[in-house]
Each structure stands twice: as C-alpha cells, then as structure tokens.
Amino acid sequence: MRTTNLFILRGHVGQAPKAFGKTAKVNVATDRVWTDSKGERKEETDWVTISLLNEKVAQWALTHVVKGDAVYAECRIADGSYKDKAGETVYTTDVIANAFHKLDLGNRDDAGA
C-alpha cells in the first residue's frame, strides 16, 4: 500500500521570508474559528514555519513574498534531530514545502514558483 505525507496550508505571511544559505523559511498564520459549548464564537491563530528547501522556490519567495501576502503551500512533515551544545538530543518536526504559491485574492488566481 502506498502512503501519503501531505499537509496543505493556506494563510497569510507574518513577516518577510528569511534566508538560510540557499534555502528560506517563512512564517504563515492560519485562523481557526469555532463555537464553544456555551455558544460563544472563538477564534485562534496558529503559526506555522515552512521550510523552502528548493533553491529556486526559496529565491523566488525572498524576492516576491512580503508580510501580509496570502499564500498556499503543499508540504510534507519531516521528523529530525540534532545534538545541542550540552550534547543532548533535540527532536524536531519540520514542515517542508513541496509547492509554494502566492495567492491573488482579488481574482482567485495564484502565481509563484
């Protein structure tokens, strides 16, 4: 059986993407809205840091994406680990973009890499 590791995210950029060598990272906000047991409307923002490991996509984002832009990303979740300065193992969960697009909400078309 084939398996799938796909995470789709649509949200707004919280700050300009940041370069990390030939890659980049971008923070994206998404909103969750629900009604609690008392019937009150609740809203909460989740922040997701997306790694843009494809050099072409990273450079495009660094040039064209700014704070507030609406974006769409198709990502995969990857677990990793590294040793900190004290030699302890630190475990990470990363969101890595397979596709990353800037959305034009005026006409619902998208553009990007």
Buried (B, 14 or more C-beta within 10 A) or exposed (E): EEEEEEBEBEBBBBEBBEBEEEBBBBBBEEEEEEEEEEEEEEEEEEEBEBBBBBEEBBBBBBEEBEEEBBBBBEBEEEEEEEEEEEEEEEEEEBBBBBEBBBBEEEEEEEEBB
